[in-house]
């Protein structure tokens, strides 16, 4: 392993440790927004008479 690779992996591990909970919360919000958008699209499609 080169020192550059070790450095990159260390920084990646620290970032995952520091921002891990925030990233999980952000992904949950994005998933919820995607579900809401999908349900909204399905409802719009049904109102227009399509199935």
C-alpha positions in Angstrom: 0.0 0.0 0.0 1.2 3.4 -0.9 1.1 6.3 1.6 -1.3 8.1 -0.6 -3.8 5.2 -0.5 -3.4 4.9 3.2 -4.0 8.6 3.5 -7.1 8.4 1.3 -8.6 5.5 3.2 -7.9 7.2 6.6 -9.7 10.3 5.5 -12.6 8.2 4.1 -12.9 6.4 7.4 -12.9 9.6 9.4 -15.5 11.2 7.1 -17.8 8.1 7.4 -17.4 8.3 11.2 -18.1 12.0 11.5 -20.9 12.3 8.9 -22.3 8.8 9.0 -25.5 9.6 11.0 -26.1 12.7 8.9 -25.8 10.8 5.6 -28.2 8.1 6.8 -30.8 10.8 7.8 -30.3 12.5 4.4 -30.8 9.2 2.6 -34.0 8.5 4.5 -35.4 12.0 3.7 -34.5 11.4 0.0 -36.2 8.0 0.0 -39.3 9.5 1.7 -39.5 12.3 -0.9 -39.2 9.7 -3.7 -42.0 7.7 -2.3 -44.2 10.8 -1.9 -43.4 11.7 -5.5 -44.3 8.3 -6.7 -47.6 8.2 -4.9 -48.4 11.7 -6.1 -47.7 10.6 -9.7 -49.9 7.5 -9.3 -52.8 9.6 -7.9 -52.4 12.1 -10.7 -52.5 9.3 -13.3 -55.7 7.9 -11.8 -57.4 11.3 -11.7 -56.8 11.7 -15.4 -58.6 8.4 -16.1 -55.6 6.3 -16.9 -54.9 3.0 -15.2 
